[in-house]
Amino acid sequence: MKSYWKAESEKLAIALRMIIEPRAANERSKAEAKILLNQQKVATSAVLTAAEGISAVAVQAALNAALKVIKDLVNSKTGFPLL
């Protein structure tokens, strides 16, 4: 997640500069700046949400692999298929 956040924060900084500079030079309206900012927020949110999902999938896969390794031992100790 850290690498995704780093990359997205860099992209966000660039995008903000591309929104702010034309607005400061009066080359972009307030409405356009707000629309562009909203688009960037949605894009950044989508990337970070996807990264979070990828992290959750990786954690679940690791947990499943660990449980698979101890499955026979746990099930023999409990006397029924717990795992």
Sequence and secondary structure as in RCSB ss.txt:
>XXXX:A:sequence
MKSYWKAESEKLAIALRMIIEPRAANERSKAEAKILLNQQKVATSAVLTAAEGISAVAVQAALNAALKVIKDLVN
SKTGFPLL
>XXXX:A:secstr
 HHHHHHHHHHHHHHHHHHHHHHHTT S HHHHHHHHHHHHHHHHHHHHHHHHHHHHHHHHHHHHHHHHHHHHHH
HHHTS   
